[in-house]
Amino acid sequence: MANRDNLFKREYTNRKVNLRVLLDMDGVLCDFEGDFLEAFKKHYPEEPCIELKDRSGFWLRDQYEKLKPGLNVKCSTIYNAKGFFQNLTEIPGAVEAAKEMFQMEGQVIRMFHCYCIFIFLQPLFETYMVDVFICTSPVNYYKYCLQEKFHWIEKHLGKQWLERILLMKDKSMANGHLLIDDRPNVSGANPYPSWDQVLFTSCHNKKLETSQRRLHNWVDGTWRELIADFGFISLKRVYR
Ligand SMILES: [Mg+2]
């Protein structure tokens, strides 16, 4: 603990409930799709490919396999290659948003005061912070992926964020209030996950009609409203 940055020393022993936000990596923080396409074109220039505007469906390999049998194997050689996950491009604004989100204490509290006059009757509601975690599902070919995800987080977010990594093959088992993920309707062994998912818009889900709330990007500032809304909702749920 002694060497941890003060920003990351949070007091969890007073039962104070923070808003726990889980951020997916691929498609939310890292531009998996864009970098994959670029690498695929470079390595297999003779093969057909799927432009981002034509991507549809979460599983990239499936769409490529439909395009031409055998391409699914070539797809996996791209993202299983050494350096792929480590060198993924940041989705614009993602890192800055994650860092700001982690420090949103004051802003969320002010929003909460505006929404709920009962704050004056229930002192427990007075303060909370936003705890941000990276919740990512590595590929099964883990030779490079695991360590490269750690490397990406350290490089882009900083060493302290290594404390905030959740490697989850099944995200339904993660405990949080809000999951921001580009995979539609994330589900798993737990039929009642603690989180509500917000769908981060990506090339593969942009045409999908869904009732899920969306977050379209990190740059227009709408994520701040999202966090404020969920702060209000989650605390109501905890203390009802
Ligand atoms: Mg993803």
Residues whose N, C-alpha, C, O or C-beta is under 5 A from the ligand:
A	BS01	MG	D24 M25 D26 G27 D182 R183
